[in-house]
């Protein structure tokens, strides 16, 4: 397997990547101690064994379209709304079998009609596919930008083994030339294979998973890609300042990272990567699993919680989507990246959420939209300035957004 090189037609030296990044999560959460006690489980099985502390819970009006728009809204200028030529929404929580969620988001964000708007699905890998496609687009379209939004609601069902790894949220990223935050290298390593570790049939509102098998596939694909990257001189652990993982729950990423221990890389390099991994899971432990957005929430968590990083530092990202597709790629932090972050705003977003009781959580989880064509009006669950967009209801089988 050769590393991918996306640069063609004389664009090899063009720097592209993430220029802006923002996230939104609903304003309700369930404390996992409450969940453990209600399910008769030792809380440490969740807090330590899984490595999670809270999970965001989405009301009906905060579906993946509303969350995507709420993540993108505050970071776009009027000029950028005109410059975006590609809009990608990556999700495995799609709201329609035909119409792309990106078209709803396009309207809510008041973007120009002169763009391509598509939805990408491949489990938790979709947003990375979107990022790579966006980088290719920006390289070949001078003056144009791309907006990639990962938006998902992880659902496994009440009182199921996967219940503790649920969550909801959205991460929006503006991809441009000469990015301020992260310049993405054109070389990457990737692999696809058909597996049955996780899936959600059309007729089901919750996912099915073979947990242990999924962990084996995840870790195995990371090891294969890492070994190939090192053999081809792409990984360079001595210069790698951080390594991010897809984290449906923090223990999963930690298992991937631990494969580099026991002398596989230098002790000092492993210690550095381990220390920074802990900073990358700060937000994820509070939000829970957001599928396609999990690795990019990890990126934001690292940048906003680790004060020792600096421009020029190289970061690796391992993206995994069940079913299965995996990719390992790299990027370099750019001068001025700290000024583009909204650490205080994101911390406040998490801190002001309302804690749900178990009965409130179960009622919110079980609520459903009508499916028979009748009219349904929804209240606004998050009246804050962080959530200007919401699903107002359903009429004649169509979702009505504001």
SULRA-V378488 format. One line per field, one symbol per residue. ss: DSSP state (H for helix, E for strand, C for the rest). psi: psi as a letter, one per 20 degrees, with the letter a starting at -180 (. if undefined). burial: # if it has 16 or more other C-alpha atoms within 10 Angstrom, else .. A space follows every 50 residues. Layout:
BEGIN
ss=???
psi=???
burial=???
END
This chain:
BEGIN
ss=CCCEECCCCCCCCCCEEEEEEEEECCCEEEEHHHHHHHCCCCHHHHHHHH CCCEEECCCCCCCHHHHHHHHHHCCCCHHHHHHEEEEEEECCCCCCCCCC HHHHHHHHCCCCCCCEEEEECCHHHHHHHHHHHHHHHHHHCCCCEEEEEE EEEECCCCCCCCHHHCEEEEEEEEEEECCCCEEEEEEEEEEECCCCCEEC CCCCCCCEECHHHHHHHHHHHHHHHHHHHHHCCCCCCCCEEEEEECCCCH HHHHHHHHCCCCCCCCHHHHHHHHHHHHHHCHHHHHHECCHHHHHHHHHH HHHHHCCCCCCCCEEEEEEEECCCEEEEEEEEECCCHHHHCCHHHHHHHH HCCEECCHHHHHHHHHCCCCCCCCCEECCCCCCCCCCCCCEEEEECCEEE EC
psi=pqqqoiprljjhjppqbohqpqqqqrkqqppigggghhjkqphihghggh kqhrpqpprhimahgggghhhhgiiprhghhhioipppopqjlqiqigpp hhhghgghjlqqimrporpppmcjighhgggghgggghhjnpiqrqpppp pqoppiqplrhjhikrrprqppppprqlqhfoppqhprprqpqorlipro qhiqiqqqqnghgggggggghggghgghgghjkhgmhhiphqoqqpnhqh hghhhghiiiakjhrqghghgghgghhhhijgghhhhapkdhighhhggg gghiioiiqrqipppqpopppqhqpqqorqrpqqpjhhiiqmggghghgh hiqppqrhhgghgghiqqqqjjirpppqrohnjriimhqrohappljppo q.
burial=..#..##.......######################......#..##..# #######################.##...###############.....# ######.##.#...#.#######################....####### #######....#.##############.############......#### .....#.##....##.###.###.##.##....##.#..########### ####.##.##........##..##.######################### #####...##...#####################..##..###..#..## ..#.##....#..##..........#...###...##########...## #.
END
